[in-house]
Amino acid sequence: MNIPNIEDFEERAAIAEYDGGLSRRAAENLAAQSQGFASARKYWQWLAEYAHREKLP
């Protein structure tokens, strides 16, 4: 799996929330799904594990 793009995630979630009228949770889930994750929770979990594994600051 490629490293998720946080900028794309945030932009897509913001558009879905403000222009699409979705709740923030639904908008973030949609943004995560667009990058191949089941949910925003899984998206952030993957990123946290990646940062820990790669010892990112």
C-alpha positions as CSV (number, residue, x, y, z in Angstrom):
1,M,0.0,0.0,0.0
2,N,1.2,3.5,-0.8
3,I,1.7,6.0,2.0
4,P,-1.6,7.9,2.5
5,N,-1.7,11.5,1.3
6,I,-2.7,13.6,4.3
7,E,-3.3,16.8,2.3
8,D,-5.6,15.0,-0.1
9,F,-7.4,13.4,2.9
10,E,-8.0,16.8,4.6
11,E,-9.1,18.5,1.4
12,R,-11.5,15.8,0.4
13,A,-12.9,15.6,3.9
14,A,-13.4,19.4,4.0
15,I,-15.2,19.5,0.7
16,A,-17.4,16.6,1.6
17,E,-18.3,18.3,4.9
18,Y,-18.8,21.9,3.8
19,D,-20.0,21.4,0.2
20,G,-21.6,18.0,0.6
21,G,-23.2,18.6,3.9
22,L,-21.8,15.5,5.6
23,S,-20.9,15.3,9.2
24,R,-17.2,15.6,9.9
25,R,-17.0,11.8,10.8
26,A,-18.8,10.8,7.6
27,A,-16.6,13.2,5.5
28,E,-13.4,11.8,7.0
29,N,-14.6,8.2,6.4
30,L,-15.3,9.1,2.8
31,A,-11.9,10.6,2.4
32,A,-10.2,7.6,4.0
33,Q,-12.2,5.3,1.7
34,S,-11.0,7.2,-1.3
35,Q,-7.5,6.2,-0.4
36,G,-8.4,2.5,0.1
37,F,-9.1,2.4,3.9
38,A,-12.3,1.1,5.5
39,S,-12.7,4.1,7.7
40,A,-10.9,7.2,9.0
41,R,-10.1,5.3,12.2
42,K,-8.2,2.7,10.1
43,Y,-6.5,5.5,8.1
44,W,-5.2,7.2,11.2
45,Q,-4.2,3.9,12.8
46,W,-2.2,3.0,9.7
47,L,-0.4,6.3,9.7
48,A,0.4,6.1,13.4
49,E,1.8,2.6,13.0
50,Y,3.8,3.7,10.0
51,A,5.3,6.7,11.8
52,H,6.2,4.6,14.8
53,R,7.7,1.8,12.6
54,E,9.7,4.3,10.6
55,K,10.6,6.4,13.7
56,L,9.3,9.6,12.1
57,P,9.3,12.7,14.3
